Amino acid sequence: MLIGEVAQRSGVSARMLRHYESLGLVRPSGRTGSGYREYSREDIRRIFHIESLRSLGLSLREIGRALDDPGFAPSALVEDLIRQTRERIAAETELLTRLRRIDASDPAGWEEVLQVVALLQALGSQSADVRQRAALSSVDAVPVEALVEAVLGETDPNVAGALRWALARSGDRGPVLLAEGLGSPVAAVRERAVRTLAGMPDGEADAQLWDALAHPDAMVRGYAALALGTRGVADAAPTLIDLIVEGRNDTDAADALGVLAGDGAAADEIATRLADRLADEATQAPARGRLTQALGGIAGARASRALAELSHDADRAVALTAAYLLRLRDAP
């Protein structure tokens, strides 16, 4: 088969076939009487092998080794190709994300495009100071998606605070995007997401925080309850009591319960819940002490009666704490 026919049937140009020949990848097995290249069936099969390996991303040099060196094992090369492909996909994905963010900022001119690019680069800087300055100056310039990604990956508390400040002023899409971070398999990302939601202005993230009360991660439930409790959401009370029992942010949880116990009915209900946990045999001594202290911050007759009963508790520490809290309540 002559080179023109091979090119037509294989889809490889005659020029490329000559290039393969110059590299020694494939040599026509024969020549016609006029001196034209003539390819055999085996030559054509080799051409298809070369094209198949090229489709995997191998260089022509690597293809030559793969076809001619019996000791050339494919496993290491394939692993390297996988790594290179992943790196290329990551780079292309990062570029696509950056382009989408620039498009979302709806720039009016190239100056605005360059400003967004500069801020995006600053948010990804190795310097915490640079990231913090970028966060404080990016409220109107950087798309909210970039701020959310930055805050979910930020480990420096000062930079994280600046990013939360920027997100709180970035519009109403922030809470929805942050809520997606609650589904992360990484605990630290979930914590950053819920703490940022908790720092949003009242009303903006309440729906997401309410959903977070049922999250399987106790840490997420706890931060959501602390935020909602201080905003007067009664459904946060059970989780707040759990925090006190577990000794996690128990002081803040007790303060939030005090906010919830603003009227008589709510105060009596919370006092009853606390008393029930105190009476539960599964509640250990340290937790009973914390629950007693929390009970002292709840107004109303129900809490007073519970403290009076606890002042005679078999646990001396609980009894002394309850008696002291009762004296404080009775003081003028």
VOROSE-917895 format. One record per residue (C-alpha): x, y, z. Coordinates in Angstrom, 1 decimal. Layout:
<nodes>
<node u="X" v="Y" w="Z"/>
...
</nodes>
This chain:
<nodes>
<node u="0.0" v="0.0" w="0.0"/>
<node u="1.5" v="3.4" w="-1.0"/>
<node u="1.8" v="6.3" w="1.4"/>
<node u="-1.1" v="8.3" w="0.0"/>
<node u="-3.5" v="5.4" w="0.4"/>
<node u="-2.2" v="4.7" w="3.9"/>
<node u="-2.7" v="8.3" w="4.9"/>
<node u="-6.3" v="8.2" w="3.5"/>
<node u="-7.2" v="5.0" w="5.3"/>
<node u="-5.5" v="5.7" w="8.6"/>
<node u="-6.2" v="9.4" w="9.0"/>
<node u="-2.5" v="10.1" w="9.5"/>
<node u="-1.1" v="12.6" w="7.1"/>
<node u="1.6" v="11.7" w="4.6"/>
<node u="3.8" v="14.4" w="6.2"/>
<node u="3.4" v="12.8" w="9.7"/>
<node u="4.1" v="9.3" w="8.2"/>
<node u="7.3" v="10.7" w="6.8"/>
<node u="8.1" v="12.2" w="10.3"/>
<node u="7.5" v="8.8" w="11.9"/>
<node u="9.9" v="7.3" w="9.4"/>
<node u="12.6" v="9.9" w="10.1"/>
<node u="12.3" v="9.1" w="13.8"/>
<node u="12.5" v="5.3" w="13.2"/>
<node u="9.0" v="4.7" w="14.6"/>
<node u="7.7" v="3.0" w="11.4"/>
<node u="9.6" v="2.1" w="8.3"/>
<node u="7.9" v="1.0" w="5.1"/>
<node u="8.7" v="-2.7" w="4.5"/>
<node u="9.3" v="-2.3" w="0.8"/>
<node u="9.6" v="-0.1" w="-2.2"/>
<node u="7.9" v="-0.2" w="-5.5"/>
<node u="9.9" v="-0.5" w="-8.8"/>
<node u="9.6" v="3.3" w="-9.1"/>
<node u="11.1" v="3.7" w="-5.6"/>
<node u="7.8" v="4.7" w="-3.8"/>
<node u="7.3" v="3.6" w="-0.2"/>
<node u="5.2" v="0.5" w="0.2"/>
<node u="3.6" v="-0.3" w="3.6"/>
<node u="2.8" v="-3.8" w="4.6"/>
<node u="-0.1" v="-5.0" w="6.8"/>
<node u="2.3" v="-5.1" w="9.8"/>
<node u="3.5" v="-1.5" w="9.0"/>
<node u="-0.1" v="-0.3" w="9.1"/>
<node u="-0.8" v="-2.2" w="12.3"/>
<node u="2.2" v="-0.4" w="13.9"/>
<node u="0.9" v="3.0" w="12.7"/>
<node u="-2.4" v="2.3" w="14.5"/>
<node u="-0.5" v="1.3" w="17.6"/>
<node u="1.4" v="4.6" w="17.5"/>
<node u="-1.8" v="6.6" w="17.1"/>
<node u="-3.4" v="4.7" w="20.0"/>
<node u="-0.5" v="5.4" w="22.3"/>
<node u="-0.4" v="9.1" w="21.2"/>
<node u="-4.1" v="9.3" w="22.3"/>
<node u="-3.0" v="8.4" w="25.8"/>
<node u="-0.6" v="11.3" w="25.9"/>
<node u="2.7" v="9.5" w="25.3"/>
<node u="5.4" v="11.4" w="23.6"/>
<node u="6.8" v="9.9" w="20.3"/>
<node u="10.0" v="9.0" w="22.1"/>
<node u="8.0" v="7.1" w="24.8"/>
<node u="6.0" v="5.4" w="22.0"/>
<node u="9.2" v="4.2" w="20.4"/>
<node u="10.4" v="2.7" w="23.7"/>
<node u="7.0" v="1.1" w="24.4"/>
<node u="7.0" v="-0.6" w="21.0"/>
<node u="10.6" v="-1.6" w="20.6"/>
<node u="12.0" v="-2.2" w="24.1"/>
<node u="10.8" v="-5.6" w="25.5"/>
<node u="11.8" v="-4.5" w="29.0"/>
<node u="9.8" v="-1.3" w="29.0"/>
<node u="7.0" v="-1.9" w="31.5"/>
<node u="3.8" v="0.2" w="31.0"/>
<node u="2.8" v="0.4" w="34.7"/>
<node u="5.2" v="3.2" w="35.8"/>
<node u="4.5" v="5.2" w="32.6"/>
<node u="0.8" v="4.9" w="32.9"/>
<node u="1.0" v="6.0" w="36.6"/>
<node u="3.0" v="9.0" w="35.4"/>
<node u="0.5" v="9.8" w="32.7"/>
<node u="-2.3" v="9.6" w="35.3"/>
<node u="-0.5" v="12.1" w="37.5"/>
<node u="0.2" v="14.5" w="34.6"/>
<node u="-3.4" v="14.3" w="33.5"/>
<node u="-4.7" v="15.0" w="37.0"/>
<node u="-2.4" v="18.0" w="37.2"/>
<node u="-3.5" v="19.3" w="33.8"/>
<node u="-7.2" v="18.9" w="34.8"/>
<node u="-6.6" v="20.7" w="38.1"/>
<node u="-4.9" v="23.6" w="36.3"/>
<node u="-7.6" v="23.8" w="33.6"/>
<node u="-10.3" v="23.6" w="36.3"/>
<node u="-8.6" v="26.4" w="38.3"/>
<node u="-8.5" v="28.5" w="35.1"/>
<node u="-12.1" v="27.8" w="34.3"/>
<node u="-13.1" v="28.8" w="37.9"/>
<node u="-11.2" v="32.0" w="37.6"/>
<node u="-12.7" v="32.9" w="34.3"/>
<node u="-16.2" v="32.2" w="35.6"/>
<node u="-15.5" v="34.5" w="38.6"/>
<node u="-14.3" v="37.3" w="36.4"/>
<node u="-17.4" v="36.8" w="34.3"/>
<node u="-19.6" v="36.9" w="37.4"/>
<node u="-18.1" v="40.2" w="38.4"/>
<node u="-19.5" v="41.7" w="35.2"/>
<node u="-16.5" v="43.9" w="34.5"/>
<node u="-17.1" v="47.0" w="32.5"/>
<node u="-13.5" v="47.2" w="31.1"/>
<node u="-10.1" v="45.6" w="31.2"/>
<node u="-9.2" v="47.7" w="34.3"/>
<node u="-11.9" v="46.0" w="36.3"/>
<node u="-10.8" v="42.6" w="34.9"/>
<node u="-7.3" v="43.2" w="36.1"/>
<node u="-8.5" v="44.4" w="39.5"/>
<node u="-10.5" v="41.2" w="40.0"/>
<node u="-7.5" v="39.0" w="38.9"/>
<node u="-5.2" v="40.9" w="41.3"/>
<node u="-7.6" v="40.4" w="44.2"/>
<node u="-8.1" v="36.7" w="43.4"/>
<node u="-4.4" v="36.2" w="43.3"/>
<node u="-4.1" v="38.1" w="46.6"/>
<node u="-6.7" v="35.9" w="48.2"/>
<node u="-4.5" v="32.9" w="47.3"/>
<node u="-1.3" v="34.4" w="48.5"/>
<node u="1.1" v="32.6" w="50.9"/>
<node u="1.1" v="35.8" w="53.1"/>
<node u="-1.6" v="36.1" w="55.7"/>
<node u="-1.3" v="39.9" w="55.6"/>
<node u="-1.8" v="40.0" w="51.9"/>
<node u="-4.9" v="37.7" w="52.1"/>
<node u="-6.3" v="39.8" w="54.9"/>
<node u="-5.9" v="43.1" w="53.0"/>
<node u="-7.5" v="41.5" w="50.0"/>
<node u="-10.5" v="40.3" w="52.0"/>
<node u="-11.0" v="43.8" w="53.5"/>
<node u="-11.0" v="45.4" w="50.1"/>
<node u="-12.9" v="42.9" w="48.1"/>
<node u="-16.5" v="43.4" w="49.1"/>
<node u="-17.6" v="44.8" w="45.8"/>
<node u="-14.9" v="43.6" w="43.5"/>
<node u="-14.7" v="39.8" w="44.1"/>
<node u="-17.5" v="37.4" w="43.4"/>
<node u="-19.1" v="35.8" w="46.5"/>
<node u="-18.0" v="32.3" w="45.3"/>
<node u="-14.4" v="33.3" w="45.6"/>
<node u="-14.9" v="34.7" w="49.1"/>
<node u="-16.7" v="31.5" w="50.2"/>
<node u="-13.9" v="29.3" w="48.8"/>
<node u="-11.4" v="31.5" w="50.6"/>
<node u="-13.1" v="31.4" w="54.0"/>
<node u="-13.6" v="27.6" w="53.8"/>
<node u="-9.9" v="27.0" w="53.2"/>
<node u="-8.5" v="29.7" w="55.6"/>
<node u="-6.6" v="28.6" w="58.6"/>
<node u="-5.4" v="32.0" w="59.9"/>
<node u="-8.0" v="33.4" w="62.4"/>
<node u="-7.4" v="37.0" w="61.5"/>
<node u="-7.8" v="36.4" w="57.8"/>
<node u="-10.9" v="34.2" w="58.4"/>
<node u="-12.4" v="37.1" w="60.4"/>
<node u="-11.8" v="39.5" w="57.5"/>
<node u="-13.3" v="37.1" w="55.1"/>
<node u="-16.4" v="36.6" w="57.3"/>
<node u="-16.7" v="40.4" w="57.4"/>
<node u="-16.6" v="40.6" w="53.6"/>
<node u="-19.1" v="37.8" w="53.2"/>
<node u="-21.5" v="39.4" w="55.6"/>
<node u="-21.6" v="42.4" w="53.2"/>
<node u="-21.5" v="40.5" w="49.9"/>
<node u="-25.3" v="39.9" w="49.4"/>
<node u="-27.7" v="37.1" w="49.9"/>
<node u="-25.9" v="34.3" w="48.0"/>
<node u="-23.3" v="33.8" w="50.6"/>
<node u="-25.3" v="31.7" w="53.0"/>
<node u="-26.5" v="29.2" w="50.3"/>
<node u="-22.9" v="28.7" w="49.1"/>
<node u="-21.6" v="28.4" w="52.6"/>
<node u="-24.2" v="25.7" w="53.4"/>
<node u="-22.7" v="23.5" w="50.7"/>
<node u="-19.5" v="23.5" w="52.8"/>
<node u="-21.5" v="21.8" w="55.6"/>
<node u="-21.4" v="18.7" w="53.4"/>
<node u="-17.7" v="18.6" w="53.1"/>
<node u="-16.0" v="15.3" w="54.2"/>
<node u="-13.4" v="17.5" w="56.0"/>
<node u="-14.4" v="18.4" w="59.6"/>
<node u="-12.3" v="21.6" w="59.5"/>
<node u="-14.2" v="22.8" w="56.4"/>
<node u="-17.5" v="22.1" w="58.0"/>
<node u="-16.5" v="24.0" w="61.1"/>
<node u="-15.5" v="27.1" w="59.0"/>
<node u="-18.7" v="26.9" w="57.1"/>
<node u="-21.0" v="26.8" w="60.2"/>
<node u="-19.0" v="29.5" w="62.1"/>
<node u="-19.2" v="31.8" w="59.1"/>
<node u="-22.9" v="31.2" w="58.8"/>
<node u="-23.2" v="31.9" w="62.5"/>
<node u="-21.5" v="35.3" w="61.9"/>
<node u="-23.9" v="36.4" w="59.2"/>
<node u="-26.3" v="39.2" w="60.1"/>
<node u="-29.5" v="38.1" w="61.8"/>
<node u="-32.0" v="36.7" w="59.4"/>
<node u="-29.6" v="36.1" w="56.4"/>
<node u="-28.4" v="32.6" w="57.4"/>
<node u="-31.2" v="31.5" w="59.8"/>
<node u="-32.6" v="29.0" w="57.3"/>
<node u="-29.2" v="27.3" w="56.8"/>
<node u="-28.5" v="27.3" w="60.5"/>
<node u="-31.9" v="25.8" w="61.2"/>
<node u="-31.2" v="23.0" w="58.8"/>
<node u="-27.8" v="22.6" w="60.5"/>
<node u="-29.5" v="21.7" w="63.8"/>
<node u="-30.2" v="18.3" w="62.3"/>
<node u="-26.6" v="17.8" w="60.9"/>
<node u="-25.0" v="14.5" w="61.8"/>
<node u="-21.8" v="16.3" w="63.0"/>
<node u="-22.3" v="17.3" w="66.6"/>
<node u="-19.9" v="20.2" w="66.2"/>
<node u="-22.0" v="21.7" w="63.4"/>
<node u="-25.1" v="21.3" w="65.4"/>
<node u="-23.5" v="23.0" w="68.3"/>
<node u="-22.4" v="26.1" w="66.5"/>
<node u="-25.8" v="26.4" w="64.8"/>
<node u="-27.6" v="26.1" w="68.1"/>
<node u="-25.4" v="28.8" w="69.7"/>
<node u="-26.1" v="31.2" w="66.9"/>
<node u="-29.9" v="30.5" w="66.8"/>
<node u="-30.2" v="30.4" w="70.6"/>
<node u="-28.9" v="34.0" w="70.9"/>
<node u="-31.5" v="34.9" w="68.2"/>
<node u="-34.3" v="33.5" w="70.3"/>
<node u="-35.0" v="30.3" w="68.3"/>
<node u="-36.5" v="27.9" w="70.8"/>
<node u="-35.7" v="24.8" w="68.8"/>
<node u="-32.0" v="25.3" w="69.6"/>
<node u="-32.6" v="24.5" w="73.3"/>
<node u="-32.1" v="20.7" w="73.2"/>
<node u="-28.7" v="21.0" w="71.4"/>
<node u="-27.6" v="23.8" w="73.8"/>
<node u="-28.3" v="21.5" w="76.7"/>
<node u="-26.3" v="18.7" w="75.0"/>
<node u="-23.4" v="21.2" w="74.7"/>
<node u="-23.5" v="21.8" w="78.5"/>
<node u="-23.6" v="18.1" w="79.2"/>
<node u="-20.7" v="17.4" w="76.9"/>
<node u="-18.7" v="20.4" w="78.2"/>
<node u="-18.3" v="22.0" w="74.7"/>
<node u="-18.8" v="25.7" w="74.7"/>
<node u="-20.9" v="25.1" w="77.8"/>
<node u="-20.6" v="28.7" w="79.1"/>
<node u="-21.8" v="30.1" w="75.8"/>
<node u="-24.6" v="27.5" w="75.7"/>
<node u="-25.8" v="28.5" w="79.1"/>
<node u="-25.8" v="32.2" w="78.1"/>
<node u="-27.9" v="31.3" w="75.0"/>
<node u="-30.3" v="29.4" w="77.2"/>
<node u="-30.7" v="32.4" w="79.3"/>
<node u="-31.6" v="34.4" w="76.2"/>
<node u="-34.2" v="31.8" w="75.2"/>
<node u="-35.7" v="31.9" w="78.7"/>
<node u="-36.9" v="35.4" w="78.2"/>
<node u="-40.5" v="34.8" w="79.2"/>
<node u="-42.2" v="32.7" w="81.9"/>
<node u="-43.4" v="29.8" w="79.7"/>
<node u="-40.1" v="29.4" w="77.9"/>
<node u="-38.1" v="29.7" w="81.2"/>
<node u="-40.2" v="27.0" w="82.9"/>
<node u="-39.8" v="24.7" w="79.9"/>
<node u="-36.0" v="25.1" w="79.8"/>
<node u="-35.8" v="24.7" w="83.5"/>
<node u="-37.7" v="21.4" w="83.2"/>
<node u="-35.4" v="20.2" w="80.5"/>
<node u="-32.3" v="21.0" w="82.6"/>
<node u="-33.8" v="19.3" w="85.7"/>
<node u="-34.7" v="16.2" w="83.6"/>
<node u="-31.1" v="15.9" w="82.4"/>
<node u="-29.9" v="16.3" w="86.0"/>
<node u="-32.1" v="13.5" w="87.1"/>
<node u="-31.0" v="11.2" w="84.3"/>
<node u="-28.8" v="8.4" w="85.7"/>
<node u="-26.6" v="8.6" w="82.6"/>
<node u="-25.5" v="12.1" w="83.4"/>
<node u="-22.1" v="12.1" w="85.0"/>
<node u="-21.0" v="14.3" w="87.9"/>
<node u="-19.1" v="17.0" w="86.0"/>
<node u="-22.1" v="17.4" w="83.6"/>
<node u="-24.5" v="17.6" w="86.6"/>
<node u="-22.3" v="20.5" w="87.9"/>
<node u="-22.5" v="22.4" w="84.6"/>
<node u="-26.3" v="21.8" w="84.3"/>
<node u="-26.8" v="23.1" w="87.8"/>
<node u="-24.8" v="26.3" w="87.0"/>
<node u="-26.9" v="26.7" w="83.8"/>
<node u="-30.1" v="26.3" w="85.8"/>
<node u="-29.0" v="29.2" w="88.0"/>
<node u="-29.2" v="31.5" w="84.9"/>
<node u="-32.8" v="30.6" w="84.2"/>
<node u="-35.5" v="32.9" w="85.8"/>
<node u="-38.8" v="31.7" w="87.2"/>
<node u="-40.3" v="29.5" w="89.9"/>
<node u="-39.6" v="26.2" w="88.2"/>
<node u="-35.9" v="26.9" w="88.2"/>
<node u="-36.0" v="28.0" w="91.8"/>
<node u="-37.8" v="24.8" w="92.9"/>
<node u="-35.3" v="22.7" w="91.0"/>
<node u="-32.4" v="24.5" w="92.7"/>
<node u="-34.0" v="24.0" w="96.1"/>
<node u="-34.2" v="20.3" w="95.5"/>
<node u="-30.7" v="20.2" w="94.2"/>
<node u="-29.4" v="21.9" w="97.4"/>
<node u="-30.0" v="18.6" w="99.1"/>
<node u="-28.4" v="16.5" w="96.3"/>
<node u="-26.3" v="13.5" w="97.3"/>
<node u="-23.5" v="15.1" w="95.2"/>
<node u="-22.0" v="17.6" w="97.6"/>
<node u="-20.6" v="19.8" w="94.8"/>
<node u="-24.0" v="20.0" w="93.1"/>
<node u="-25.7" v="20.7" w="96.5"/>
<node u="-23.3" v="23.5" w="97.4"/>
<node u="-23.6" v="25.1" w="93.9"/>
<node u="-27.4" v="24.9" w="94.0"/>
<node u="-27.5" v="26.5" w="97.5"/>
<node u="-25.2" v="29.3" w="96.5"/>
<node u="-27.3" v="30.0" w="93.4"/>
<node u="-30.4" v="30.1" w="95.5"/>
<node u="-28.9" v="32.7" w="97.8"/>
<node u="-28.0" v="34.8" w="94.8"/>
<node u="-31.6" v="34.6" w="93.5"/>
<node u="-32.9" v="35.6" w="96.9"/>
<node u="-30.5" v="38.5" w="97.4"/>
<node u="-32.1" v="41.9" w="97.1"/>
</nodes>
